[in-house]
Amino acid sequence: MKVLIVDDELDVLKGLKRIINWNNLGFTICGEATDGLEALQKIQILKPDLVLMDIRMPGLSGLEIIEHCKDFKFQGHFIILSGYSDFDYAKSAVKLGVNNYLLKPVDEEELESSVKDVQKAITERQQKTLMLNKYKENARTTMIMNLIIGKEELSLFDLKDLNLIADQYMLIMSERYDQNSFRHYWSFSELLRVGNQNHSSYEHISLDGQELILLKGTGAIQKFYHVLQHYSSGPEEGSPLDSLFLVYDNPVSYIHELKDSYCNVLSLMNRRFFCDEKQHVLSSDDLPEKSKLTCIVNELQKYPAIISGYIQSHNRSMLAETLMEMEKLLYYSGDSVVSLKHNLIDIFLQIKQIICNTYSTVDIPFPNNASVIDFVMGKYYLYEIIQFFSEQFEMCIKAVGYPTSQDIMDDILYYIKHNYMENLKLESISPLFGYNSSYLGKLFSRKTGESFNSYLERTRIENAKRLLAEKDYKIYEISEKVGYKNTDYFHKKFKKYTNMTPAEYRKSLLSE
């Protein structure tokens, strides 16, 4: 706070500068004057918070100075000093709003007490002004937000008073690129590097963890496009855009069009889940057409069986192609991100269950279910989840793989060995290994000396014989376990290969 000291007696002037510790009371002496005219000029120029002034001086008296100050709405405080104990002066000074009237010679404690009163009054006024400005700004921000989302009628507002008149408008929404990072988070003004005095270029509204920016005017919008062009090859590490994720809609010409723009930027922010690695910007041109968004829940149900098949057949190329196909399908989903994550978790856990049940004797280092759920739900991007799937499935291929495999036939025989109990057909497994069924049938017969169906039947019967010898299962239970739903058909096939019924075979084992 600044204090101006005025007295026509130089000795008194020097004494007033030293009689109390102005710095300790929060004041800096900004100037001094020895007559009324000089004092009035310095008040106008220096705009002190407090004027300590003699009431009788050459040129203008203290009371006349105060009268003139009222004409140009001076907001500072006055403490009047006088050697005359004249009550008329005192009454006039009080009417003019003087904070205190002190008699010369000035008492140190009395002056200090008066200055503290002024300091308190100034501080309270500053706080009230700050709060009032804050309330006004909050109210203005709320009005602008209501205009953007269409909550209030446009006719109720004075756009000029709100400084919202422009030839074009653009909505942008931003948030931290890495939500878990504690590094410096650049503001939008730092990114755009434009002046915004009196909200001339843009409006900035803080939302829950996000920032909504309304660009106003062609100049600000072109500046934004220039920034995007500068970062077209990707933001440099440590640059403003490197810490931000931005979405923006195309410019509009009228305020009432901002409602649709706001819906678009919200949709874009929800589409962040589908962004590529290190992608920092998404525009409304990147939104898929609404007509192409569909419910894909039913289509996802096929993937656990398909992916499990490719894992067991060690077909890495088809596995990668299937994951890409699934990623593309998810991109055109109209479901929420949370719903998609739940579906992805379900797909992974089904694949895990299929593989673990099929290879029950193999130690496959799958993460536990809770870890899978936490991982998927905690990721911001689909590509991170697909990459996790790919890494886990590669681990599975290595864990259940056929280590001495030299050609495709070893893989097929290995697949039959672990899946003979399923409804296997040459037509269903040939795509897993990249062949058509006709060619694979010929290749199978040439390599094994028998047809696919014959080999499968013999594998099932051999396992049925093992179960008859090792386990106390009922005949119909063994029939189901080796892949025959019809027990009579199982009897027929078993007798074909052993010349005995399953019961006769078990009895022969007991007699031996």
Disulfide bonds with the S-S distance in Angstrom:
none
